[in-house]
Amino acid sequence: MGYEQIKYEIADTTATITLNRPDAMNALTVVMMNEMHQAIKMAVDDPQVRSIVLTGEGRAFCAGLDLKEMDDRNITKGYVGKVVDLPAQNLIKTIENAPKPVIGKINGFCFTGGLELALSLDFLVVANESKFGDTHAKWGLRPTWGMSARLPSAVGVRKARELSFTARSFTGVQAEQWGLANYAVPRDELDAKVKSITDSIAENSEGSVAAFKDLYKHGLTGSVENGVQYELATNYEIADTAERVSGFSKR
């Protein structure tokens, strides 16, 4: 399948989706978001794929929403409108509901809508040199893709308030220190670090990983007690349990 604004590639057990508007710092358009949605669904349906990596072409992961997408509309009360919001929300929902891990390989600038996209991913590996920021307030906008829930969940509510109120940028190293990123590494080590993670995922039970993704999603939406109850009450199709346990007992 051909795409206009992303690239889709498979190597070993990993599907890589690359935002491919480098001249615009991979700023989000409706076309790009719809293409990402389609690509993630394709990766989910492909039995070869065990993990999905999202990254950007050039010096940016994603600079946020392309403001040209709003040129013909009257923006009031900081709301960008459903024409943009619905594709973004649909994309983020697809990422969160995907039974396969979706990993962010953050190679450069990651601002506002790009940061909201990154926050929806299962975890992040970032370049030390990358730059992050929430600039909604700088442009007189307010978040509608989940920033106010996901950013404090990642860095704590006080740090999230500071970042959103000041619109200050921060580095990949700081993102790791504050808990937003799992790892920060030099840019030339980014590919190897991500591959080591996807290789480890591929060694484990696909059914178990899918179960964990669903359990963590529900565990974050309520109390610990409700999360435990959901864990006990929910069944999953994990086809390789007997094989894996038998293999362990024969060691």
FENKA-V545089 format. One record per residue. OMEGA is omega in degrees with one decimal (none if undefined). Layout:
OMEGA ; OMEGA
This chain:
-179.3 ; 178.9 ; 179.0 ; -167.7 ; 172.8 ; 169.2 ; 179.7 ; -177.0 ; 175.9 ; 174.0 ; -175.8 ; -177.5 ; -174.1 ; 170.9 ; 178.0 ; 176.4 ; -176.7 ; 173.4 ; -165.8 ; 168.9 ; -171.9 ; 179.9 ; 177.5 ; -178.7 ; 176.3 ; 176.7 ; -173.7 ; 170.2 ; 176.5 ; 178.5 ; -178.7 ; -178.9 ; 177.0 ; 178.3 ; 176.5 ; 177.6 ; 179.6 ; -177.9 ; 178.6 ; 177.1 ; 177.3 ; 179.6 ; 178.3 ; -176.8 ; -177.0 ; -177.7 ; 177.5 ; -171.7 ; 177.7 ; 176.6 ; -176.5 ; 179.0 ; 178.0 ; -178.9 ; -178.1 ; 176.7 ; 176.4 ; -171.6 ; -179.8 ; 163.5 ; 176.5 ; -177.9 ; -179.0 ; 179.7 ; 173.3 ; -175.9 ; 175.8 ; 177.1 ; -176.7 ; -173.0 ; -172.3 ; -177.4 ; 177.9 ; -177.9 ; 179.2 ; 176.9 ; 175.1 ; -174.0 ; -174.7 ; 174.5 ; -173.4 ; -179.5 ; 178.2 ; -174.6 ; -174.5 ; 175.8 ; 179.9 ; -179.5 ; 177.6 ; 178.1 ; -177.8 ; 176.8 ; 178.6 ; 177.4 ; -175.7 ; -179.5 ; 179.5 ; 179.9 ; 179.3 ; 179.4 ; 175.5 ; -170.7 ; 175.6 ; 172.0 ; -169.6 ; -170.6 ; -176.5 ; -175.5 ; -178.3 ; -171.2 ; 167.2 ; 179.0 ; 174.8 ; 176.4 ; 176.8 ; 176.4 ; -179.6 ; -178.7 ; 179.8 ; -177.0 ; -175.6 ; 169.9 ; -170.8 ; 167.1 ; -170.0 ; 172.3 ; 176.3 ; -173.3 ; -177.5 ; -178.9 ; -179.0 ; 173.3 ; 172.7 ; -174.5 ; 177.4 ; -174.9 ; 178.8 ; -176.5 ; 179.9 ; -179.7 ; 174.4 ; -176.4 ; 175.6 ; -179.8 ; 175.3 ; -178.3 ; -173.6 ; 176.0 ; -171.8 ; -178.7 ; 176.5 ; 175.5 ; -178.1 ; -170.7 ; -174.8 ; -171.5 ; -178.1 ; 177.9 ; 178.5 ; 177.9 ; -180.0 ; -176.1 ; -178.9 ; -178.7 ; -175.4 ; -174.7 ; 179.4 ; 175.8 ; 177.2 ; -171.2 ; 174.6 ; 178.0 ; 177.9 ; 178.2 ; 176.4 ; -178.6 ; -176.8 ; 177.7 ; 177.8 ; 179.8 ; 176.2 ; -178.5 ; 168.4 ; -176.8 ; 172.9 ; -174.9 ; -177.6 ; 176.0 ; -173.6 ; -178.0 ; -177.9 ; -179.8 ; 179.3 ; -180.0 ; 178.9 ; 179.2 ; -179.3 ; 176.0 ; 178.6 ; 177.7 ; -176.8 ; 179.4 ; -174.4 ; -177.8 ; 178.9 ; 179.6 ; 178.5 ; 178.8 ; 178.3 ; 178.4 ; 179.0 ; -178.5 ; 178.1 ; -178.3 ; 178.3 ; 179.0 ; -179.5 ; 179.7 ; -179.0 ; -173.5 ; -178.6 ; -178.3 ; 175.6 ; -179.9 ; 178.8 ; 177.8 ; 178.2 ; 179.1 ; 177.4 ; 179.5 ; -178.5 ; -171.2 ; -171.6 ; 176.9 ; -178.9 ; 176.0 ; 177.1 ; -166.2 ; -169.7 ; -177.4 ; -176.4 ; -179.7 ; -177.6 ; 179.2 ; 178.4 ; 178.2 ; 178.1 ; -177.0 ; -179.0 ; -179.1 ; none
